[in-house]
Amino acid sequence: MSTYMANADTVTRKWYIIDAAGKPMGKTATLAADLLRGKLKPTYTPHVDCGDFVIIINAEKAVLTGNKLEQKYYYTHSGYVGGLKATQYKRLMAEKPDFAMKLAVRGMLQKNSLGRNQLTRLKVFRGAEHTHQAQKPEVWAR
């Protein structure tokens, strides 16, 4: 009996919609990362990009549990001395909730070219409207 190994030619990709309204951001990001990697498929192969496309809607209605809105920060550095900028998640969720969701998913993917390619298949929208009706996405209901 041989082990099945997927390759780029045999991968079939589907489109899924995840509604983040009222759900914790981390739970939504974990599900999105699993779908992007293809871990929920029986043909999952770790070294092959076999994941699906994921659309996350209602990112502005996702919740952060505990005191994360006040205590969690997003840090960027310009590369210059004194160039560290810290943004509180309360402000980040108010101004750019789609970016905050994308950051959460990015942190759960691999830190290599495979993870960067998988992140290109993630589409995050603030509200309930999205621009991918032509792809006929399925609502993730599990």
C-alpha positions as CSV (number, residue, x, y, z in Angstrom):
1,M,0.0,0.0,0.0
2,S,1.4,3.4,-1.0
3,T,1.0,6.8,0.6
4,Y,-0.9,9.4,-1.4
5,M,1.1,12.5,-2.2
6,A,-0.7,15.5,-3.7
7,N,1.0,17.6,-6.3
8,A,0.2,21.0,-7.8
9,D,-1.5,19.5,-10.8
10,T,-4.0,17.4,-8.9
11,V,-5.1,20.1,-6.4
12,T,-8.8,21.3,-6.8
13,R,-9.6,24.5,-5.0
14,K,-13.0,25.6,-3.7
15,W,-14.2,28.9,-2.3
16,Y,-15.5,29.2,1.3
17,I,-17.1,32.0,3.2
18,I,-16.6,32.4,6.9
19,D,-18.8,34.8,8.8
20,A,-16.8,36.4,11.7
21,A,-19.8,38.3,13.3
22,G,-19.9,37.7,17.0
23,K,-17.1,35.0,17.0
24,P,-13.7,35.3,18.6
25,M,-11.0,36.5,16.1
26,G,-8.6,33.7,17.0
27,K,-11.2,31.0,16.4
28,T,-12.1,32.5,13.0
29,A,-8.4,32.9,12.1
30,T,-7.6,29.3,13.1
31,L,-10.4,28.0,10.8
32,A,-9.3,30.2,8.0
33,A,-5.6,29.1,8.3
34,D,-6.7,25.4,8.3
35,L,-8.7,25.9,5.1
36,L,-5.9,27.9,3.4
37,R,-3.4,25.1,4.2
38,G,-5.8,22.4,3.2
39,K,-5.5,20.6,6.5
40,L,-9.2,19.7,6.5
41,K,-8.9,17.7,3.3
42,P,-8.2,14.0,3.2
43,T,-5.5,14.6,0.6
44,Y,-3.5,17.1,2.7
45,T,0.2,17.0,2.0
46,P,2.4,19.3,4.1
47,H,4.8,20.4,1.4
48,V,2.2,21.1,-1.3
49,D,0.0,24.1,-1.4
50,C,-3.3,22.2,-1.5
51,G,-5.6,24.7,0.3
52,D,-8.8,26.5,-0.7
53,F,-9.8,30.1,-1.1
54,V,-11.3,31.8,2.0
55,I,-13.5,34.8,2.2
56,I,-14.0,36.3,5.7
57,I,-16.9,38.7,6.0
58,N,-18.0,40.9,8.9
59,A,-14.4,41.3,10.2
60,E,-15.5,44.5,12.0
61,K,-17.9,42.4,14.1
62,A,-15.3,39.9,15.3
63,V,-14.6,40.1,19.0
64,L,-11.4,40.0,21.1
65,T,-11.9,38.1,24.3
66,G,-10.6,39.2,27.7
67,N,-8.7,42.5,27.9
68,K,-7.0,42.2,24.5
69,L,-8.6,45.4,23.2
70,E,-6.6,47.4,25.8
71,Q,-3.6,45.2,26.4
72,K,-2.7,43.9,22.9
73,Y,-0.5,46.0,20.6
74,Y,0.5,45.8,16.9
75,Y,4.1,46.8,16.5
76,T,5.9,48.1,13.4
77,H,9.5,49.3,13.1
78,S,10.8,51.6,10.3
79,G,14.3,50.3,10.6
80,Y,15.6,53.6,12.0
81,V,16.6,54.4,15.5
82,G,13.5,55.2,17.5
83,G,11.3,54.0,14.7
84,L,9.1,51.7,16.8
85,K,5.4,52.3,16.5
86,A,2.8,50.7,18.7
87,T,-0.9,50.6,17.8
88,Q,-3.4,49.4,20.4
89,Y,-5.9,46.8,19.1
90,K,-8.8,49.0,20.2
91,R,-7.7,51.5,17.6
92,L,-6.8,48.9,15.0
93,M,-10.2,47.2,15.2
94,A,-11.9,50.5,14.9
95,E,-9.9,51.7,11.9
96,K,-8.8,48.6,10.0
97,P,-10.5,45.4,11.2
98,D,-9.8,43.6,7.9
99,F,-6.1,44.2,8.4
100,A,-6.3,42.9,12.0
101,M,-8.0,39.7,10.8
102,K,-5.4,39.2,8.1
103,L,-2.6,39.6,10.7
104,A,-4.2,37.0,12.9
105,V,-4.4,34.5,10.0
106,R,-0.9,35.3,8.8
107,G,0.5,34.5,12.2
108,M,-1.0,31.0,12.0
109,L,0.5,30.1,8.6
110,Q,4.0,28.8,7.8
111,K,6.8,31.4,7.8
112,N,8.1,30.6,4.3
113,S,7.1,30.9,0.6
114,L,4.4,28.3,1.0
115,G,2.7,30.4,3.7
116,R,3.0,33.6,1.7
117,N,1.4,31.9,-1.3
118,Q,-1.4,30.6,0.8
119,L,-2.1,34.1,2.3
120,T,-2.8,35.4,-1.2
121,R,-5.9,33.3,-1.3
122,L,-7.4,35.0,1.8
123,K,-9.9,37.8,1.1
124,V,-11.1,39.8,4.1
125,F,-14.1,42.2,4.1
126,R,-15.2,44.6,6.8
127,G,-19.0,44.2,6.2
128,A,-21.3,41.5,4.9
129,E,-20.7,42.3,1.2
130,H,-18.0,40.7,-0.9
131,T,-17.0,40.9,-4.5
132,H,-16.5,37.2,-5.3
133,Q,-20.1,36.1,-6.2
134,A,-18.8,34.9,-9.6
135,Q,-16.7,32.2,-7.9
136,K,-19.9,30.7,-6.2
137,P,-18.4,30.4,-2.7
138,E,-19.9,28.0,-0.2
139,V,-20.7,29.1,3.4
140,W,-18.6,27.1,5.8
141,A,-21.1,25.5,8.2
142,R,-19.2,23.0,10.2
